[in-house]
Amino acid sequence: PYRKGAFEYYHRTEEGKQYRTHCRRAPSKPESEQILLDMNALAEGRPFLGLGVYEVSPDGRYLAFSLDETGFRDYTLQIKDLRSGEMLSERIEKVKSVAWASDSKTFFYTVDDETKRAHRVRRHRLGAEGDDALLYQEDDERFRVAVWRSRSGEYVFIGAFSHTTSEIQFLPASEPRGAWRMVAERKQDHEYDVSHRGGDFLIRTNDRGRNFRVVRAPVDSPGPSSWKELVPHRDRVMVEGLDVFEGFYVLLERET
């Protein structure tokens, strides 16, 4: 189990059943288990079922999840009230990623085009009627987009990614209608990713070489001119990943 807010979250499998059962419980109290999503029950009568998005709101009340019932990676987003167990009226087609705002009423999501490329980011508020606000559209077919929330919970990111190039924008999760800001504008063959801790972003970037380095920049001035090196580029060591926690960060490295 992993701790998030007031609960421990986990999944389990049972002999003879094909799918996982997703659950949560009060910390260290197995008897308090709450089943959030029983994929075996949902799969009854269906030839196929795949789980895509699975995101619990910051206050622990709502679960945003998406299901593919065809095997063609066409995911439909739904919202479950975890207090009542009821499904809300929201059903959004072709959703690839979701990130909640801090208010637990607003979320951001990406939508696929006809080629199954995530190309638009929209904002939705629970219970709202009418079209959701279009926040971003990626017209370059080499790029796909995604939304996610920082591990700290303080920021939401929009990322545009090709096989060799990245571009990331950010927004305080407490300001879902605020203005998005750029970390570093796209530059051909520059890849980077962003994590948050305190007043800084920690950025893994290949601006100095293909094996990546790690830099730090203040949230108020996150662009390349403010980058301060934490881990230099090394010819024989690839920095493959960066996980940031409150008091430390973890590097995943591969040495040749």
SEVOVO-805274 format. One record per residue: residue number from 1; y, x, z of N, C-alpha, C in turn; residue in one letter. Coordinates in steps of 0.001 Angstrom, whole numbers, plus 500000, padded with zeros to 6 digits. Atoms other than C-alpha are relative to their C-alpha. Layout:
BEGIN
     i      nc2      nc1      nc3     cac2     cac1     cac3      cc2      cc1      cc3   aa
   NUM        Y        X        Z        Y        X        Z        Y        X        Z    A
...
//
This chain:
BEGIN
     i      nc2      nc1      nc3     cac2     cac1     cac3      cc2      cc1      cc3   aa
     1   498788   500828   500000   500000   500000   500000   501260   500861   500000    P
     2   498711   499315   499938   503611   501018   499450   501020   499054   500637    Y
     3   499025   500788   499255   506506   499857   501607   501228   499744   499133    R
     4   498776   500390   500678   509381   497955   500039   500629   498867   500785    K
     5   499366   501000   499165   511793   496080   502266   499149   499695   501213    G
     6   500731   500421   498804   509951   494077   504921   498499   499941   499797    A
     7   501419   500185   500307   506536   494214   503223   499363   501278   499482    F
     8   500817   499025   500701   503749   496475   502072   499367   499306   498799    E
     9   500509   500585   501237   502730   495808   498473   498780   500790   499521    Y
    10   501210   499352   500488   499357   496540   496905   499277   499037   499055    Y
    11   500896   500863   500757   496717   495205   494550   498568   500347   500371    H
    12   501409   499754   499710   492988   494875   494998   499143   499387   498889    R
    13   500965   500533   500955   489946   494232   492835   498761   499551   500757    T
    14   501220   500517   499385   486775   492314   493654   498843   500091   499017    E
    15   501185   499856   500838   483274   492837   492343   499752   498720   499202    E
    16   500289   501128   500869   482495   490607   489396   501225   499340   499402    G
    17   498772   500571   500547   486137   489820   488640   500679   501025   499104    K
    18   499481   499101   501033   487934   491268   485655   501398   500525   500317    Q
    19   498590   499671   499839   491540   491332   486856   500359   500318   501455    Y
    20   499490   499676   498672   493575   492539   489795   500597   498772   500686    R
    21   499264   500964   499196   494928   490403   492614   501140   500761   500674    T
    22   498814   499318   499485   498477   491409   493560   500446   499323   501299    H
    23   499781   500532   498659   499376   491005   497234   501123   500753   500721    C
    24   499150   499299   499058   501717   491913   500055   499629   499543   501408    R
    25   500288   500332   498610   501508   491879   503841   501071   500610   500889    R
    26   499159   499341   499010   503491   492669   506955   499418   501383   500267    A
    27   500499   498629   499836   503255   496407   507669   498837   500095   500981    P
    28   501181   499704   499186   499832   497392   508976   499357   498761   500608    S
    29   500630   501224   499518   498730   493758   509443   499213   499355   498853    K
    30   500784   500531   501119   495924   493008   506959   499822   498486   500036    P
    31   500216   501441   499890   495541   489480   508293   501175   499186   499474    E
    32   498812   500712   500483   499035   488599   507037   500102   499999   498483    S
    33   499959   499874   501459   498100   489050   503363   500512   498729   499322    E
    34   499507   501072   500863   500008   486916   500867   499678   500369   498565    Q
    35   500310   499748   501410   498669   486664   497325   501211   499607   499162    I
    36   498834   500256   500840   501594   486982   494925   499585   499565   498594    L
    37   500440   500300   501356   499697   486881   491649   498495   500255   499909    L
    38   501442   499885   500185   495986   486202   491176   499720   499931   498510    D
    39   500175   499944   501443   495367   487356   487646   498694   499343   499562    M
    40   501263   500634   500347   491781   486068   487719   500162   498491   499870    N
    41   499753   501440   500075   492951   482526   488430   500834   499652   498774    A
    42   499143   500257   501161   495650   482762   485756   499244   500150   498690    L
    43   500739   499716   501242   493128   484035   483204   498961   498942   499671    A
    44   501029   501007   500256   490797   481064   483537   500352   499163   498763    E
    45   499804   500779   501211   490381   479339   480170   500751   500726   498912    G
    46   499287   499219   501007   492200   482109   478316   499108   501131   499512    R
    47   500824   498903   500510   490494   484630   476025   500547   501371   500372    P
    48   499366   498717   499689   492971   487340   477034   501186   499747   500924    F
    49   498805   500063   499164   495616   487996   479691   500424   501413   500364    L
    50   499457   498694   499654   497850   491026   480149   501276   499839   500802    G
    51   498806   500026   499156   500473   491688   482819   500978   501066   499530    L
    52   498963   499057   500387   503736   493306   481761   500923   500295   501157    G
    53   499022   499828   498926   506763   493095   484054   499430   499476   501316    V
    54   500380   500454   498649   506116   492827   487814   501047   500553   500960    Y
    55   498876   499521   499201   509329   493055   489865   500379   498959   501044    E
    56   499598   500873   498900   510063   491534   493284   501493   500190   500259    V
    57   498562   499935   499744   513710   490694   494050   500286   500773   501286    S
    58   499680   499182   498820   515498   492854   496650   499808   499286   501334    P
    59   500180   500725   498743   515359   490099   499281   498559   499558   500224    D
    60   501410   500314   499853   511622   489667   498712   499624   498568   499688    G
    61   500291   501420   500195   511896   486011   497703   499386   499685   498641    R
    62   500416   500376   501350   511321   485997   493949   499191   501110   499340    Y
    63   500774   499065   500811   508790   487632   491668   500272   499714   498535    L
    64   499855   500074   501451   509710   488273   488041   498778   500665   499383    A
    65   501181   499431   500626   506555   488760   486000   499871   499455   498580    F
    66   500197   500442   501380   505540   488529   482360   498537   500117   499626    S
    67   501394   500057   500420   502234   487650   480739   499889   499985   498481    L
    68   500370   500029   501411   500744   488305   477322   498659   499272   499909    D
    69   501218   500801   500097   498149   485658   476434   499301   500156   498654    E
    70   500551   499872   501348   497395   486839   472907   499386   501369   499713    T
    71   500410   498640   500309   496800   490598   473033   500888   500687   498988    G
    72   499077   499441   500993   499680   491156   470598   501294   500514   500638    F
    73   498851   499459   499259   502100   492441   473287   501225   499088   499910    R
    74   498920   500980   499931   504166   489249   473233   500049   499456   501427    D
    75   499938   500321   498573   505223   488891   476875   501045   498919   500277    Y
    76   499095   501064   499572   506776   485760   478391   500322   500181   501475    T
    77   499539   499786   498630   508856   486197   481547   500047   498682   500762    L
    78   499943   501149   499106   508461   483762   484444   500467   500473   501380    Q
    79   499519   499693   498653   509885   483594   487983   499247   499140   501003    I
    80   500714   500714   498944   507874   482663   491077   500768   500106   501302    K
    81   499406   500027   498668   509435   481603   494390   498893   500336   500993    D
    82   501074   499546   499130   507341   483556   496889   499999   499301   501349    L
    83   499980   500781   498762   508420   481370   499796   499240   498691   499834    R
    84   500628   501301   500222   507293   478060   498320   498740   500092   499151    S
    85   501113   499863   500917   504770   479381   495803   500212   499306   498674    G
    86   499728   500753   501219   506412   477320   493066   500555   500896   498907    E
    87   499439   499316   501152   507279   478479   489579   501345   499385   499662    M
    88   498703   500481   500428   510921   478216   488550   499945   499611   498525    L
    89   499987   500524   501372   511943   476694   485228   500181   501095   498950    S
    90   499737   498939   500971   512814   480041   483631   498733   500417   499245    E
    91   501022   499430   500872   510616   481073   480694   500731   500685   498847    R
    92   499270   499235   501004   511970   483832   478467   498991   500796   499183    I
    93   500978   499390   500895   510060   485090   475444   500368   501441   499646    E
    94   499883   498643   500553   509503   488666   474247   500750   500962   500919    K
    95   499337   499128   499019   510674   490391   477444   499145   501240   500233    V
    96   500718   498740   499831   509742   494060   477853   500284   500649   501356    K
    97   499678   499394   498704   511559   495191   481056   501025   499141   500722    S
    98   499134   500819   499145   513481   493629   483974   500515   500845   501153    V
    99   499445   499368   498802   515789   494855   486754   500855   498981   500740    A
   100   499241   500927   499175   517171   492762   489621   501316   500614   500455    W
   101   498769   499612   499322   520747   492934   490863   499807   499805   501505    A
   102   500135   500044   498546   521352   493206   494622   500042   498589   500565    S
   103   499868   501358   499476   522132   489493   494984   498700   499207   499950    D
   104   501308   500658   500141   518493   488592   494157   500078   498665   499262    S
   105   499829   501194   500830   519852   485826   491915   500188   500358   498528    K
   106   499687   499534   501351   520778   487878   488852   499011   501084   499605    T
   107   500819   498908   500495   518520   490024   486719   500382   500316   498560    F
   108   499771   499508   501353   518825   492036   483523   498642   500164   499324    F
   109   501282   499885   500687   516130   492068   480854   500213   500429   498558    Y
   110   499964   499603   501401   515329   493483   477428   499152   499036   499182    T
   111   500682   500917   500920   514185   491431   474434   499559   500777   498762    V
   112   500532   499359   501204   511999   492580   471532   500526   499343   498731    D
   113   499751   500566   501323   512858   492152   467878   498660   499669   499343    D
   114   501221   500419   500678   510315   491095   465247   498982   501123   499858    E
   115   500926   498867   500065   508794   494607   465232   499498   500409   501377    T
   116   500361   499741   498605   508261   494489   469024   500745   501206   500564    K
   117   499121   498952   499469   511051   497024   469561   501027   499348   500929    R
   118   498985   500521   499087   513125   496266   472654   501371   500456   499504    A
   119   498736   499624   500629   516629   496150   471190   501221   499331   500623    H
   120   498869   500666   499366   518792   493829   473326   499831   499957   501512    R
   121   499981   500169   498543   519768   493678   476990   500863   498790   500319    V
   122   499271   501205   499597   520810   490347   478503   500018   499880   501520    R
   123   499867   500279   498568   521888   489127   481938   499736   498522   500250    R
   124   500339   501383   499668   520482   485967   483547   500207   499763   501496    H
   125   499891   500429   498611   521286   484110   486774   499071   498819   500208    R
   126   500986   501040   499748   518590   481919   488310   500642   498626   499996    L
   127   499524   501369   500072   519098   478263   487485   501100   499757   499000    G
   128   498887   500167   500936   521859   478914   484961   499492   499446   498673    A
   129   500337   500559   501299   521817   476948   481720   500841   500668   498918    E
   130   499280   499385   501100   522947   478095   478298   499480   501392   499696    G
   131   500427   498674   500429   522583   481425   476544   500385   501060   501021    D
   132   499717   498878   499114   522345   484549   478666   500938   500993   499311    D
   133   499017   499066   500544   525123   487106   478228   499300   501188   499349    A
   134   500507   498822   500697   524336   489805   475658   500830   501198   500437    L
   135   499295   498837   499471   525237   493132   477280   499921   501205   499073    L
   136   500197   498807   500834   523881   495619   474766   499040   499671   498874    Y
   137   500907   500128   501135   522295   495690   471331   499885   501341   499307    Q
   138   500264   498732   500665   520678   498750   469764   499618   499746   498553    E
   139   500220   500252   501421   520956   498638   465972   499281   501144   499290    D
   140   500708   498867   500594   519475   502083   465301   498506   499795   500246    D
   141   501411   500344   499867   515806   501337   464616   499150   501141   500541    E
   142   500737   498892   499399   514795   504772   465891   499952   499878   501526    R
   143   499853   500083   498545   515767   503724   469437   499451   498695   500546    F
   144   500394   501174   499226   514234   501323   471935   500813   500014   501304    R
   145   499199   500071   498780   515995   500119   475090   499138   499526   501170    V
   146   500687   500416   498778   514892   499562   478681   501035   499836   501103    A
   147   499182   500123   498795   516435   498429   481976   499125   500289   501208    V
   148   500723   499737   498765   515420   499584   485444   501007   500210   501138    W
   149   499187   499843   498800   516735   499899   488993   499628   501319   500660    R
   150   500272   498723   499354   517077   503203   490827   499140   499804   501244    S
   151   500826   500081   498791   514646   503957   493648   500852   499711   501223    R
   152   499088   500269   498880   517646   503860   496011   500399   498533   500065    S
   153   499598   501391   500074   518309   500295   494886   501470   499793   499723    G
   154   498546   500131   500104   521999   501012   494383   500508   499866   498567    E
   155   499527   500027   501378   522168   501233   490585   498954   499402   499065    Y
   156   500826   500477   501102   520810   499542   487485   500347   500838   498774    V
   157   499799   499162   501179   520351   501567   484290   499576   499266   498732    F
   158   500425   500335   501355   520229   500766   480589   499762   501314   499278    I
   159   500296   498787   500740   518508   503461   478576   499643   499691   498563    G
   160   500382   500064   501411   518253   503910   474811   499276   501294   499674    A
   161   500846   498830   500184   515470   506265   473724   499373   500005   498610    F
   162   500828   499735   501170   514126   507687   470485   498950   501009   500440    S
   163   501008   499004   499620   511305   510247   470383   500634   501310   500441    H
   164   499381   498692   499714   513830   513089   470757   501378   499899   500644    T
   165   498609   500159   499554   517111   511631   472082   500104   498881   501025    T
   166   499793   500989   498938   518312   509724   475166   501472   499675   500160    S
   167   498643   500395   499617   521407   507788   476205   499876   498964   501115    E
   168   500173   500846   498828   521782   506128   479628   501357   499544   500534    I
   169   498840   500600   499345   524388   503774   481114   499591   499484   501371    Q
   170   500328   500455   498654   524634   502617   484727   501029   499006   500509    F
   171   499178   501046   499395   526059   499801   486841   499602   499873   501469    L
   172   500385   500275   498614   526241   499294   490627   499221   498693   500079    P
   173   500845   501196   499920   523469   496803   491436   500691   498879   500758    A
   174   499246   501006   499241   525922   495019   493752   501096   499339   499175    S
   175   498948   500534   500864   528256   494283   490808   499396   499584   498653    E
   176   500724   500333   501240   526106   492496   488198   500896   499623   498831    P
   177   499067   500319   501083   529174   491416   486213   501018   501116   499778    R
   178   499092   498872   500137   530836   494811   486413   499888   500688   498654    G
   179   499981   499235   501253   531510   497335   483666   498964   501121   500056    A
   180   500986   498927   500108   528737   499670   482536   500692   501303   499653    W
   181   499453   498672   500268   529474   503403   482465   498918   500912   499426    R
   182   500917   499087   500665   527915   506167   480400   499760   501242   500856    M
   183   500291   498706   499383   526133   509190   481896   500304   501104   498999    V
   184   499734   499025   501067   526018   511263   478698   499705   499322   498673    A
   185   500192   500626   501299   526495   509972   475161   498897   500703   499218    E
   186   501127   499442   500743   523611   510463   472777   500432   501149   499104    R
   187   499825   498835   500856   523372   513763   470997   498627   500346   499465    K
   188   501297   499788   500617   520574   514470   468560   499219   501100   500704    Q
   189   500950   499093   499360   517592   516161   470263   500337   500315   501456    D
   190   499756   499849   498557   519107   515885   473758   499311   498852   500744    H
   191   500705   500972   499173   516737   514120   476152   500370   500223   501467    E
   192   499748   499879   498564   517541   513363   479773   499585   498718   500698    Y
   193   500220   501177   499173   516670   511003   482609   500775   500165   501302    D
   194   499056   500024   498886   518616   510032   485715   499373   499355   501228    V
   195   500379   500568   498705   517800   509445   489399   501221   500027   500905    S
   196   498838   500095   499113   520159   508561   492254   499632   500382   501428    H
   197   500125   499717   498570   520609   509943   495763   501393   500219   500575    R
   198   498694   499849   499365   523661   509499   497985   501128   499788   499010    G
   199   498884   500108   500923   526826   510128   496000   499770   500688   498682    G
   200   500294   499203   501190   525048   512017   493210   498915   499375   499141    D
   201   501134   500188   500889   522859   511578   490194   499302   501341   499837    F
   202   500798   498833   500348   520037   514070   489694   499425   499753   498618    L
   203   500267   500195   501423   519392   514593   486011   499059   501080   499500    I
   204   500906   499077   500685   516473   516185   484182   500420   500035   498541    R
   205   499403   499896   501329   517845   517495   480883   499444   501205   499249    T
   206   500439   498874   500830   516739   519679   477964   501164   500598   499210    N
   207   498829   499481   500706   520292   520699   477018   500010   501519   499888    D
   208   500041   498537   500046   519488   524368   477692   498667   500535   499479    R
   209   501298   499554   500505   515964   524440   476268   498961   498908   500128    G
   210   501003   501048   500130   512849   522440   475510   499226   499736   501286    R
   211   500770   500161   498770   511331   522943   478993   500764   499271   501107    N
   212   499178   500771   499072   514137   521038   480775   500462   500828   501206    F
   213   499480   499502   498729   516221   521918   483817   500454   498785   500802    R
   214   499530   501086   499146   517560   519816   486729   501414   500308   500447    V
   215   498605   499843   499600   521260   519293   487434   500399   498842   500910    V
   216   499445   501030   499133   523346   517300   489880   501417   499702   499542    R
   217   498637   500386   500375   526525   515329   489116   500438   498854   500906    A
   218   499529   501117   499183   528721   513034   491218   499988   498701   499212    P
   219   500021   501301   500655   528368   509334   490442   501345   499687   499363    V
   220   498665   500294   500519   532127   509130   489923   500329   500780   498741    D
   221   499749   499176   501188   531986   511828   487233   498669   500567   499515    S
   222   501389   499598   500277   528447   511967   485824   499794   500779   498713    P
   223   500161   499382   501313   529121   513564   482429   499641   501468   500060    G
   224   500450   498606   500050   527909   517004   481296   500994   501019   500539    P
   225   499013   499041   499483   531180   518692   482274   499922   500151   501507    S
   226   500109   499957   498538   530336   517938   485928   498631   500477   500473    S
   227   501360   499669   499611   526716   519084   485881   499933   501347   500718    W
   228   500234   498797   499211   525766   521639   488562   498493   500232   500085    K
   229   501424   499725   500133   522433   523346   488183   499290   500075   501350    E
   230   500888   499918   498841   519693   522816   490777   498753   500818   499688    L
   231   501192   499280   500436   516668   524103   488858   500258   500482   498587    V
   232   499672   499496   501335   517240   526395   485858   498884   499763   498995    P
   233   500994   500011   501065   515490   526245   482517   499185   501278   500082    H
   234   500891   498839   499974   512457   528563   482446   499096   499963   498772    R
   235   500720   499942   501264   510662   529714   479314   498526   499633   500143    D
   236   501441   500201   499841   507148   529405   480787   499669   498799   500897    R
   237   500251   501129   499091   507591   526339   483051   500691   498754   499463    V
   238   499474   501284   500444   508024   522788   481782   500215   499090   501223    M
   239   499735   501000   498977   509746   520373   484198   499671   498638   499398    V
   240   500481   501225   500631   507758   517274   483274   500485   498733   500694    E
   241   499576   501199   499279   509013   514913   485968   500826   500344   501211    G
   242   499135   499850   498829   511490   514419   488803   499972   498694   500779    L
   243   499991   501148   499107   511029   512018   491732   500949   500292   501148    D
   244   498952   499766   499011   514000   511652   494088   499843   499033   501164    V
   245   500087   500777   498773   513759   510453   497683   501245   500270   500842    F
   246   498780   499897   499206   516317   510169   500469   500275   501420   500474    E
   247   499765   498684   499432   515783   513606   501974   499492   501158   499170    G
   248   500575   498932   500807   514089   515572   499189   499734   499489   498593    F
   249   500458   500403   501328   513041   515571   495557   498736   500780   499660    Y
   250   501282   499434   500386   509708   516368   493920   500025   500304   498512    V
   251   500099   499617   501410   509244   518263   490658   498541   500017   499575    L
   252   501306   499853   500645   506223   517926   488402   500169   501046   498912    L
   253   499820   498873   500911   505882   521236   486559   498670   500383   499364    E
   254   501180   499467   500693   503475   522691   484016   500316   501408   499529    R
   255   499754   498588   500319   503244   526467   483677   499017   500482   498946    E
   256   500865   499459   501049   501905   528252   480618   499869   501499   500130    T
//
